[in-house]
Amino acid sequence: MNVFVTGGAGYIGSICVEALCNAGHSVTVFDNLSEGHRKAVDPRAHWIEADLADRDRTIGAVAETKAEAIIHFAANALVAESMADPSKYFRNNVASALNLADAAVAARVRKFVFSSSCATYGPPERVPIEESMPQHPINPYGESKLMFEKILNWYHDRYGLEFVAFRFFNAAGASERYGEDHRVETHLIPNVLRVALGQKPHVEILGTDYPTPDGTCVRDYIHVADLADAHRLALAPGLVGHFNLGTSTGYSVREVIDTCHRISGRPIPVVEQPRREGDPPSLIASADKAHRELGWTPKYPKLEDIIRTAWEWHRAHPRGYSS
């Protein structure tokens, strides 16, 4: 298929593009490089540097590349920033994404795969979280993702656009070639590994008084290659709906730090800080629907395996893509 990937120069997008190229698809990457890296784009993919906010350019690019499917990763994704600047998140994650949805309709694209987030749920009424549970986001980032999910529901109803919305839990890990290199790094695992590499003096634990076994936040970590595999499977004709992507196992912040210490063999000093605004105590996925309807099974279900691939990539790329 001709697959049009927005945000394909970013962390998850780059590894998805690699997987799509390996599977024989023809891939176009559309990215403004505000967060991504040109070096992260698989050389087999066609490259377009442009911004989804440019409506005419977006509609033209989808038509010109004869896209049969769109995979939409491009978004702002910092919870704290969204609390400080909601306008940025609604403009980029909703208004600009709407340009892409309209481009899909205009070009009669068959399938639209959207990278949503578990942040759409907010603090869940129970864990593991199922797709049918209420969605009450507590930050503008999660709200922006939920708004676009609702837009896709209406576009499916009114225009017949087939869509799959994946509610990610915590993406982590790396492939041999591509890994995690954010300009502003807020994710736990790469920040812990930077301490192991001697690039930071300590790792901060943001909140130690949550109602969890050790007082720190609990999260479901999913290998980025497993996320990419789910996106590849979502291209199947006729598949429509919302799916959680996680391992259904939760690990606390302290457990992640301890695992990074064991795998790296290096000291990781810790400094405890107050809670970060907008963080739910525990987010764990029920991925039964994805297993059942997609035939998707994570190849890296264990935290140790996820962190090991991340550690290998960061050791080989100590300064990220500028290494």
Rosetta blueprint (number, residue, H / E / L):
1 M L
2 N E
3 V E
4 F E
5 V E
6 T E
7 G L
8 G L
9 A L
10 G L
11 Y H
12 I H
13 G H
14 S H
15 I H
16 C H
17 V H
18 E H
19 A H
20 L H
21 C H
22 N H
23 A L
24 G L
25 H L
26 S E
27 V E
28 T E
29 V E
30 F E
31 D E
32 N L
33 L L
34 S L
35 E L
36 G L
37 H L
38 R H
39 K H
40 A H
41 V L
42 D L
43 P L
44 R L
45 A L
46 H E
47 W E
48 I E
49 E E
50 A L
51 D L
52 L L
53 A L
54 D L
55 R H
56 D H
57 R H
58 T H
59 I H
60 G H
61 A H
62 V H
63 A H
64 E H
65 T L
66 K L
67 A L
68 E L
69 A E
70 I E
71 I E
72 H E
73 F L
74 A L
75 A L
76 N L
77 A L
78 L L
79 V H
80 A H
81 E H
82 S H
83 M H
84 A H
85 D L
86 P H
87 S H
88 K H
89 Y H
90 F H
91 R H
92 N H
93 N H
94 V H
95 A H
96 S H
97 A H
98 L H
99 N H
100 L H
101 A H
102 D H
103 A H
104 A H
105 V H
106 A H
107 A L
108 R L
109 V L
110 R L
111 K E
112 F E
113 V E
114 F E
115 S E
116 S E
117 S E
118 C H
119 A H
120 T H
121 Y L
122 G L
123 P L
124 P L
125 E L
126 R L
127 V L
128 P L
129 I E
130 E L
131 E L
132 S L
133 M L
134 P L
135 Q L
136 H L
137 P L
138 I L
139 N L
140 P H
141 Y H
142 G H
143 E H
144 S H
145 K H
146 L H
147 M H
148 F H
149 E H
150 K H
151 I H
152 L H
153 N H
154 W H
155 Y H
156 H H
157 D H
158 R H
159 Y H
160 G L
161 L L
162 E E
163 F E
164 V E
165 A E
166 F E
167 R E
168 F E
169 F L
170 N E
171 A E
172 A E
173 G L
174 A L
175 S L
176 E L
177 R L
178 Y L
179 G L
180 E L
181 D L
182 H L
183 R L
184 V L
185 E L
186 T L
187 H L
188 L H
189 I H
190 P H
191 N H
192 V H
193 L H
194 R H
195 V H
196 A H
197 L L
198 G L
199 Q L
200 K L
201 P L
202 H L
203 V E
204 E E
205 I E
206 L E
207 G L
208 T L
209 D L
210 Y L
211 P L
212 T L
213 P L
214 D L
215 G L
216 T L
217 C L
218 V E
219 R E
220 D L
221 Y E
222 I E
223 H E
224 V H
225 A H
226 D H
227 L H
228 A H
229 D H
230 A H
231 H H
232 R H
233 L H
234 A L
235 L L
236 A L
237 P L
238 G L
239 L L
240 V L
241 G E
242 H E
243 F E
244 N E
245 L E
246 G L
247 T L
248 S L
249 T L
250 G L
251 Y E
252 S E
253 V H
254 R H
255 E H
256 V H
257 I H
258 D H
259 T H
260 C H
261 H H
262 R H
263 I H
264 S H
265 G L
266 R L
267 P L
268 I L
269 P L
270 V E
271 V E
272 E E
273 Q E
274 P L
275 R L
276 R L
277 E L
278 G L
279 D L
280 P L
281 P L
282 S E
283 L E
284 I L
285 A E
286 S L
287 A L
288 D H
289 K H
290 A H
291 H H
292 R H
293 E H
294 L H
295 G L
296 W L
297 T L
298 P L
299 K L
300 Y L
301 P L
302 K L
303 L H
304 E H
305 D H
306 I H
307 I H
308 R H
309 T H
310 A H
311 W H
312 E H
313 W H
314 H H
315 R H
316 A H
317 H L
318 P L
319 R L
320 G H
321 Y H
322 S H
323 S L
